[in-house]
């Protein structure tokens, strides 16, 4: 991890980005908002922060579409943060449940105010996680937090439309720009892959720098 940046820094940045987007008049897809989070200087390629990015951007997008109050969003985002932090590093390989997919369930639970005694929404919440997990199970390892984030958001889009009647926009094509220095990248076997030269130029164009991927390729989530 980059010097002077502990894990809490990245959680704080994701919270800040999500809150600022909610309060703004901007319109972004959840993929674009997730990439804004993942473009934070020093953001690791693979890290439990992705367990928070997924539910945070989903909550921001859905609450914004509903015209919800900022105070409600801010409070529920803190609940999302608390729950996401409970999803341990390496959950995908050691427990058989990718944290980004669990993040979809975290979003659904918080959005629907589900608890262990809920009825209909209890089913929706577990289905949200299950569908996302089924989607990523179509890919072989090793883990890639960027790929799994994109897949989790795609699955979430479908289940949010089905159960919450909220339509989230999607880019015409989702292309990953994080393969540079990513030892876990499966290249052309990944449906989000694009050549390194393109990925590098995209990163320079959108964030003003090329992420320090080589330094940040710790596999800790």
Buried (B, 14 or more C-beta within 10 A) or exposed (E): BBEEBEBEBBBEBBBEBBBEBBEEEEEBBBBBBBBBBBBBEBBBBBBBBBBBBBBBBBBBBBBBBEEBEEEEBBEBBEBBBEBBBEBEBBBBBEEEBBBBBBBBBBBBBBBBEBEEEBEEBBEBBBBBBBBBBEBBEEBEEEBBBBBBBBBBBBBBBBBBEEBBEBEBEBEEEBBBBBBBBBEBBBEEEBBBBBEBEEBBEBBEEEBEEBBBBEBBBEBBB
